[in-house]
């Protein structure tokens, strides 16, 4: 009887050991990819493979109606990006730090059509507002980044991504998968939220369009190194350089970037002259541009162009460019419309604005009573 008992116990132990091995194999096959250390949301390998198969239906006209992209696809993508970022040394911000940073850099305003909440987890920036209707933006929410320009801010994983199908980051061989997150996604997040100089350097050479958008599209001018990089990239293009000098937010608020002129004033002489010449070209172009958004607000137009001319004049005075800027504004009907706006705003409370305007609006030709 005792022998029979030990025989049964021995068989039970063998069974349990085999069962544990099977469970280990299952757990290994269903490798979990988690978003944060404290995340309770997991994406296992089977879900990744299932999503890959579902998304493949979209590549065939005969099957594309059988699957619709949704937030679930974005969730899985974000979890994979988050896991890869952390493996590459990404340090998570606090929730407040993340919220403050994306507000400072991207000027998020969900009252504008450019931005949209997706549940409580995401905010999306619509880089291309298409026909301007909410229905169109919603229908194209998860279309390719090249078509939509959509940037997603994930408040759970504390990162930014653009949407892509899993096939662009997941490789599958039989039942094995490998994940390869594009370097630009890694570098963008580490630069913005970890202040990574290495990733900033990478972006300058490999993703400069994104860096330029931070300044020219979103109006982020709090990083002087970034400002100089974008200024130098656009030093030969008056229209693009003008986008650095001021910015219109999505709610039509217009902001003048005095920080840029502070940088110009500290530049070496040769570079300073190049900056001022392209600014003069920009003023000429802006005066003639009948489609400029500034034309919708004459008072703001006078303020923006007036301040550009004023600070350029102050900087250029030592380089024989004292008369090069306000004279451009004065070339339009003697600058009457500008002068009316300047007076209404008390010359923007700049002590010598009025004097410089009156001295230089006609170029080096003295105005009546100024001799």
SEVOLO-446666 format. One record per residue (C-alpha): x, y, z; residue in one letter. Coordinates in nm, 2 decimals, decimal comma. Layout:
<rs>
px_py_pz_rest
X_Y_Z_a .
...
</rs>
This chain:
<rs>
px_py_pz_rest
0,00_0,00_0,00_x .
0,28_0,24_0,09_x .
0,46_0,15_-0,24_x .
0,14_0,23_-0,43_x .
0,11_0,57_-0,26_x .
0,47_0,67_-0,35_x .
0,41_0,55_-0,71_x .
0,10_0,78_-0,74_x .
0,29_1,07_-0,58_x .
0,58_1,02_-0,82_x .
0,35_1,02_-1,12_x .
0,18_1,34_-0,99_x .
0,51_1,52_-0,96_x .
0,61_1,42_-1,31_x .
0,27_1,55_-1,44_x .
0,30_1,88_-1,25_x .
0,66_1,93_-1,39_x .
0,54_1,87_-1,74_x .
0,25_2,10_-1,69_x .
0,48_2,38_-1,57_x .
0,70_2,33_-1,87_x .
0,40_2,36_-2,10_x .
0,29_2,68_-1,92_x .
0,64_2,82_-1,96_x .
0,63_2,74_-2,33_x .
0,29_2,91_-2,37_x .
0,40_3,21_-2,18_x .
0,72_3,23_-2,39_x .
0,52_3,19_-2,72_x .
0,27_3,46_-2,60_x .
0,56_3,70_-2,51_x .
0,40_4,01_-2,35_x .
0,51_4,35_-2,46_x .
0,41_4,60_-2,19_x .
0,39_4,98_-2,22_x .
0,51_5,11_-1,88_x .
0,64_4,94_-1,57_x .
0,32_5,02_-1,40_x .
0,10_4,95_-1,71_x .
-0,18_4,70_-1,67_x .
-0,24_4,70_-2,05_x .
-0,05_4,43_-2,22_x .
-0,01_4,33_-2,58_x .
0,09_3,97_-2,64_x .
0,23_3,81_-2,95_x .
-0,10_3,65_-3,05_x .
-0,28_3,99_-3,05_x .
0,00_4,14_-3,26_x .
-0,02_3,85_-3,51_x .
-0,40_3,88_-3,52_x .
-0,38_4,25_-3,58_x .
-0,13_4,20_-3,86_x .
-0,36_3,96_-4,03_x .
-0,66_4,19_-3,99_x .
-0,47_4,49_-4,13_x .
-0,36_4,28_-4,43_x .
-0,73_4,27_-4,53_x .
-0,70_4,64_-4,61_x .
-0,44_4,58_-4,88_x .
-0,69_4,40_-5,10_x .
-0,99_4,57_-5,26_x .
-1,20_4,25_-5,22_x .
-1,14_4,23_-4,84_x .
-1,08_4,59_-4,74_x .
-1,44_4,62_-4,62_x .
-1,39_4,34_-4,37_x .
-1,17_4,54_-4,13_x .
-1,18_4,90_-4,01_x .
-0,89_5,07_-3,84_x .
-0,97_5,19_-3,49_x .
-0,82_5,31_-3,16_x .
-0,73_4,95_-3,09_x .
-0,48_4,96_-3,37_x .
-0,33_5,28_-3,24_x .
-0,32_5,14_-2,88_x .
-0,12_4,83_-3,00_x .
0,12_5,05_-3,20_x .
0,18_5,28_-2,90_x .
0,24_4,99_-2,67_x .
0,51_4,86_-2,90_x .
0,67_5,20_-2,94_x .
0,67_5,25_-2,57_x .
0,83_4,92_-2,50_x .
1,10_4,98_-2,76_x .
1,17_5,34_-2,63_x .
1,22_5,22_-2,27_x .
1,46_4,95_-2,39_x .
1,66_5,23_-2,55_x .
1,69_5,43_-2,23_x .
1,38_5,65_-2,26_x .
1,30_5,81_-1,93_x .
0,93_5,86_-1,86_x .
0,82_6,21_-1,77_x .
0,56_6,27_-1,51_x .
0,21_6,33_-1,63_x .
0,24_6,70_-1,56_x .
0,58_6,73_-1,72_x .
0,44_6,56_-2,04_x .
0,13_6,78_-2,05_x .
0,33_7,10_-2,00_x .
0,58_7,01_-2,26_x .
0,34_6,92_-2,54_x .
0,14_7,24_-2,46_x .
0,46_7,45_-2,47_x .
0,59_7,30_-2,79_x .
0,27_7,23_-2,99_x .
0,03_7,50_-2,85_x .
-0,25_7,24_-2,82_x .
-0,60_7,38_-2,83_x .
-0,88_7,12_-2,88_x .
-1,13_7,40_-2,94_x .
-0,96_7,43_-3,29_x .
-1,03_7,19_-3,57_x .
-0,66_7,13_-3,59_x .
-0,67_6,93_-3,27_x .
-0,90_6,66_-3,15_x .
-0,94_6,44_-2,84_x .
-0,96_6,07_-2,89_x .
-1,13_5,94_-2,58_x .
-0,94_6,04_-2,27_x .
-0,61_5,89_-2,38_x .
-0,50_6,07_-2,70_x .
-0,49_6,41_-2,86_x .
-0,43_6,42_-3,24_x .
-0,29_6,71_-3,44_x .
-0,43_6,71_-3,79_x .
-0,14_6,82_-4,01_x .
-0,37_6,83_-4,31_x .
-0,73_6,95_-4,24_x .
-0,84_6,84_-4,59_x .
-1,18_7,00_-4,66_x .
-1,21_7,12_-4,30_x .
-1,50_6,91_-4,19_x .
-1,49_6,70_-3,88_x .
-1,65_6,41_-4,06_x .
-1,36_6,39_-4,31_x .
-1,10_6,42_-4,04_x .
-1,26_6,14_-3,85_x .
-1,29_5,92_-4,16_x .
-0,92_5,96_-4,23_x .
-0,80_5,96_-3,87_x .
-0,58_5,65_-3,91_x .
-0,48_5,69_-4,27_x .
-0,11_5,72_-4,35_x .
0,10_6,00_-4,20_x .
0,21_6,11_-4,55_x .
-0,16_6,18_-4,64_x .
-0,28_6,32_-4,31_x .
0,02_6,46_-4,12_x .
-0,15_6,34_-3,81_x .
0,05_6,34_-3,49_x .
-0,09_6,15_-3,19_x .
-0,01_6,25_-2,83_x .
-0,05_5,95_-2,60_x .
-0,12_6,07_-2,24_x .
-0,10_5,71_-2,11_x .
0,24_5,61_-2,25_x .
0,36_5,97_-2,25_x .
0,49_5,99_-2,61_x .
0,41_6,11_-2,95_x .
0,37_5,89_-3,26_x .
0,23_5,90_-3,61_x .
0,01_5,62_-3,71_x .
0,13_5,33_-3,93_x .
0,02_4,98_-4,00_x .
0,20_4,71_-3,80_x .
0,36_4,57_-4,11_x .
0,59_4,87_-4,11_x .
0,74_4,78_-3,77_x .
0,67_4,41_-3,72_x .
0,84_4,13_-3,91_x .
0,69_3,78_-3,89_x .
0,86_3,45_-3,97_x .
0,63_3,15_-3,91_x .
0,52_3,22_-3,55_x .
0,82_3,44_-3,46_x .
0,80_3,82_-3,47_x .
1,05_4,10_-3,44_x .
0,98_4,46_-3,37_x .
1,17_4,75_-3,54_x .
1,05_5,10_-3,44_x .
1,17_5,37_-3,69_x .
1,46_5,58_-3,55_x .
1,28_5,91_-3,61_x .
1,00_5,81_-3,36_x .
1,26_5,72_-3,10_x .
1,47_6,04_-3,17_x .
1,17_6,27_-3,16_x .
1,05_6,15_-2,82_x .
1,40_6,14_-2,66_x .
1,48_6,49_-2,79_x .
1,15_6,64_-2,68_x .
1,10_6,47_-2,34_x .
1,45_6,36_-2,24_x .
1,64_6,66_-2,39_x .
1,87_6,41_-2,57_x .
2,15_6,60_-2,76_x .
2,24_6,28_-2,94_x .
1,89_6,24_-3,08_x .
1,86_6,61_-3,16_x .
2,18_6,58_-3,37_x .
2,03_6,27_-3,54_x .
1,71_6,46_-3,62_x .
1,91_6,75_-3,77_x .
2,06_6,52_-4,03_x .
1,77_6,27_-4,08_x .
1,44_6,44_-3,98_x .
1,50_6,81_-4,03_x .
1,14_6,86_-4,16_x .
1,00_6,77_-3,82_x .
1,24_7,01_-3,64_x .
1,14_7,29_-3,89_x .
0,77_7,23_-3,82_x .
0,83_7,28_-3,45_x .
0,93_7,64_-3,52_x .
0,75_7,73_-3,84_x .
0,42_7,54_-3,79_x .
0,38_7,53_-3,41_x .
0,57_7,85_-3,33_x .
0,80_7,69_-3,07_x .
1,09_7,93_-3,02_x .
1,21_7,84_-2,67_x .
1,51_7,64_-2,79_x .
1,78_7,88_-2,93_x .
1,99_7,61_-3,08_x .
1,68_7,48_-3,27_x .
1,60_7,84_-3,37_x .
1,94_7,89_-3,52_x .
1,93_7,56_-3,70_x .
1,59_7,64_-3,86_x .
1,70_8,00_-3,94_x .
2,01_7,88_-4,12_x .
1,81_7,61_-4,31_x .
1,58_7,88_-4,45_x .
1,83_8,17_-4,49_x .
1,78_8,18_-4,87_x .
1,40_8,15_-4,88_x .
1,22_8,47_-4,78_x .
0,87_8,31_-4,76_x .
0,99_8,03_-4,53_x .
1,21_8,26_-4,32_x .
0,90_8,48_-4,26_x .
0,74_8,18_-4,09_x .
1,01_8,20_-3,82_x .
0,95_8,56_-3,74_x .
0,59_8,52_-3,63_x .
0,33_8,25_-3,60_x .
-0,05_8,23_-3,62_x .
-0,20_7,97_-3,38_x .
-0,50_7,76_-3,48_x .
-0,74_8,00_-3,30_x .
-0,60_8,28_-3,52_x .
-0,40_8,44_-3,24_x .
-0,08_8,59_-3,40_x .
0,24_8,61_-3,20_x .
0,56_8,81_-3,29_x .
0,88_8,63_-3,22_x .
1,12_8,88_-3,07_x .
1,34_8,60_-2,95_x .
1,45_8,55_-3,31_x .
1,57_8,91_-3,34_x .
1,76_8,87_-3,01_x .
1,95_8,58_-3,18_x .
2,01_8,78_-3,49_x .
2,16_9,07_-3,29_x .
2,41_8,83_-3,13_x .
2,52_8,67_-3,46_x .
2,85_8,75_-3,62_x .
2,85_9,04_-3,87_x .
2,84_8,84_-4,19_x .
2,56_8,62_-4,08_x .
2,37_8,91_-3,93_x .
2,37_9,09_-4,27_x .
2,24_8,77_-4,44_x .
1,96_8,74_-4,19_x .
1,87_9,11_-4,24_x .
1,87_9,09_-4,62_x .
1,63_8,79_-4,63_x .
1,41_8,98_-4,38_x .
1,40_9,28_-4,62_x .
1,31_9,04_-4,90_x .
1,03_8,89_-4,69_x .
0,89_9,24_-4,61_x .
0,88_9,32_-4,99_x .
0,70_8,99_-5,05_x .
0,46_9,03_-4,77_x .
0,36_9,38_-4,87_x .
0,27_9,25_-5,22_x .
0,11_8,92_-5,11_x .
-0,27_8,96_-5,16_x .
-0,33_8,61_-5,01_x .
-0,14_8,66_-4,69_x .
-0,33_8,57_-4,38_x .
-0,22_8,90_-4,23_x .
-0,45_9,08_-4,47_x .
-0,75_8,95_-4,27_x .
-0,64_9,16_-3,98_x .
-0,49_9,50_-4,08_x .
-0,41_9,60_-3,73_x .
-0,21_9,28_-3,66_x .
-0,05_9,31_-4,00_x .
0,08_9,66_-3,91_x .
0,20_9,54_-3,58_x .
0,39_9,23_-3,71_x .
0,55_9,41_-4,01_x .
0,61_9,72_-3,80_x .
0,80_9,53_-3,53_x .
0,99_9,33_-3,79_x .
1,10_9,66_-3,96_x .
1,18_9,82_-3,62_x .
1,40_9,55_-3,48_x .
1,57_9,49_-3,81_x .
1,65_9,87_-3,83_x .
1,80_9,87_-3,48_x .
2,02_9,57_-3,56_x .
2,11_9,69_-3,91_x .
2,20_10,05_-3,81_x .
2,57_9,96_-3,77_x .
2,58_9,79_-4,10_x .
2,45_10,08_-4,31_x .
2,10_9,93_-4,32_x .
1,92_10,19_-4,12_x .
1,69_10,29_-4,41_x .
1,63_9,94_-4,55_x .
1,32_9,83_-4,37_x .
1,06_10,09_-4,28_x .
1,10_10,23_-4,63_x .
0,95_9,91_-4,76_x .
0,63_9,98_-4,56_x .
0,65_10,34_-4,66_x .
0,65_10,24_-5,03_x .
0,28_10,16_-5,00_x .
0,09_10,49_-5,04_x .
0,35_10,66_-4,83_x .
0,28_10,42_-4,54_x .
-0,04_10,60_-4,45_x .
-0,23_10,28_-4,35_x .
0,06_10,16_-4,14_x .
0,10_10,50_-3,97_x .
-0,27_10,50_-3,87_x .
-0,24_10,17_-3,70_x .
0,09_10,26_-3,54_x .
-0,07_10,57_-3,38_x .
-0,38_10,37_-3,26_x .
-0,15_10,13_-3,08_x .
0,07_10,41_-2,94_x .
0,37_10,28_-3,14_x .
0,35_9,96_-2,93_x .
0,49_10,15_-2,64_x .
0,84_10,13_-2,79_x .
1,00_10,46_-2,70_x .
1,19_10,53_-3,03_x .
0,96_10,35_-3,27_x .
0,78_10,67_-3,38_x .
1,11_10,86_-3,44_x .
1,27_10,58_-3,64_x .
0,95_10,53_-3,85_x .
0,93_10,89_-3,94_x .
1,31_10,91_-4,01_x .
1,32_10,61_-4,24_x .
0,98_10,55_-4,40_x .
1,08_10,74_-4,72_x .
1,43_10,59_-4,73_x .
1,72_10,83_-4,72_x .
1,49_11,10_-4,86_x .
1,38_11,34_-4,59_x .
1,01_11,38_-4,53_x .
0,86_11,73_-4,54_x .
0,95_11,91_-4,22_x .
1,23_11,67_-4,14_x .
1,52_11,86_-4,30_x .
</rs>
